[in-house]
Amino acid sequence: MGLPPELETLARTYARAHREAGTSIGAVLIEVKALVRDYSDIDAPIFTPKVVGWTVAGYFAGTGRSPR
């Protein structure tokens, strides 16, 4: 049990695509948290922090901005 290794790349790529499309980080995080909750059920509290971290890192990668 755990997160598949390719999920980090997917989360980062997904977030970057949304940033480039003009989606706010808040909207992306709401969607990502819902996806984690839908697919991991009772394990969501365990997996959500890691996936959110990858998403935020992917969203801000290459922007010169530090996520806060």
Contacts in CASP RR format, 6 or more apart in sequence:
PFRMAT RR
TARGET T0000
AUTHOR 0000-0000-0000
METHOD contacts of the structure
MODEL  1
MGLPPELETLARTYARAHREAGTSIGAVLIEVKALVRDYSDIDAPIFTPK
VVGWTVAGYFAGTGRSPR
1 43 0 8 1.000
2 43 0 8 1.000
2 47 0 8 1.000
3 47 0 8 1.000
3 50 0 8 1.000
3 51 0 8 1.000
7 51 0 8 1.000
7 54 0 8 1.000
8 54 0 8 1.000
11 32 0 8 1.000
11 51 0 8 1.000
11 53 0 8 1.000
11 54 0 8 1.000
11 55 0 8 1.000
11 58 0 8 1.000
12 54 0 8 1.000
12 55 0 8 1.000
12 57 0 8 1.000
12 58 0 8 1.000
12 61 0 8 1.000
13 58 0 8 1.000
14 28 0 8 1.000
14 32 0 8 1.000
14 55 0 8 1.000
15 28 0 8 1.000
15 32 0 8 1.000
15 54 0 8 1.000
15 55 0 8 1.000
15 56 0 8 1.000
15 57 0 8 1.000
15 58 0 8 1.000
15 59 0 8 1.000
16 58 0 8 1.000
16 59 0 8 1.000
16 61 0 8 1.000
18 27 0 8 1.000
18 28 0 8 1.000
18 59 0 8 1.000
19 25 0 8 1.000
19 28 0 8 1.000
19 58 0 8 1.000
19 59 0 8 1.000
19 60 0 8 1.000
19 63 0 8 1.000
25 56 0 8 1.000
25 59 0 8 1.000
25 60 0 8 1.000
25 67 0 8 1.000
28 55 0 8 1.000
28 59 0 8 1.000
29 52 0 8 1.000
29 55 0 8 1.000
29 56 0 8 1.000
32 51 0 8 1.000
32 52 0 8 1.000
32 55 0 8 1.000
33 48 0 8 1.000
33 52 0 8 1.000
36 44 0 8 1.000
36 47 0 8 1.000
36 48 0 8 1.000
36 51 0 8 1.000
37 44 0 8 1.000
37 48 0 8 1.000
40 46 0 8 1.000
40 47 0 8 1.000
56 67 0 8 1.000
57 67 0 8 1.000
59 67 0 8 1.000
60 66 0 8 1.000
60 67 0 8 1.000
END
